[in-house]
């Protein structure tokens, strides 16, 4: 039977059911951190930049940009894990700063501390050099990904 020959109450009931389905899908998407557009397509959560993810592959969208720390926050010969940005900033020698992904190259665990000249992963014991992110102790076999930073005055900014 075509839509134009159905009883008006049947057409109205089907339209209501379709609308309820779209509403339920929209609510579910919004509850998961997204929003539905008028077409029902999922939009990224508010504050997420459009376009491809910033930073190295595997890094979250929006990982780039913004002030990370003050130069005085980064100990000489050590570093600081900035968990919210998934970045480790180090100062291997006075006045020289480097930044690396805070995601271990072994199995993707976040590193959690910088101590005794190494960036340490708590999951399987991998350690990386503060100077260049190279592997000091496995099981990781690849260095931490380098992140681009700029030092302007006392501000360390992620590019």
C-alpha positions, 0 to 999 in steps of 0.5 A: 500500500502506498503512503498516499492511500493509507489512513491518515492516522496510520501515516501520523503514527508512523511519522511519530514513531520515526520522530521518536527514533531520531530523538532517541538516537540524538539523546544517545549521541549527546549523552556520549559527548557529541551532539546531533545536527539537524540531519542526525549526524554526530557532531564532535563535542563542544570545544573540539576543533574541526579538521584532522587531529593535531599532533602525532598519529594516535594523539587526541584531537585538540592535543596541540596548542596552549601554554604548557608550563613556565620554564621555572616549573621544569627541573634541570636534568628532569621534566614534568608530565602534563597529563591533560595535554599528554605531553612531557616537557624536559630540561636536560640542561639549563635553558634547553627544553624538549617535549615528547608525547606522554604515551609510551610507544610499547603499548600506549600507556601514559608515562607518569613521572620523570626521575633520575634522567628518564621518563618512566612508564608504569605499565611495563617499566619502559624508560626514555631519555629526557634529552631526546626521548630515546629508549633507555630501558625496554620493553619499548623499542621506539623513542617517544614522539617529539612534540613541537614547543616554543619558549617565549619569555618564561612560557612553554607553549605547545605548537 
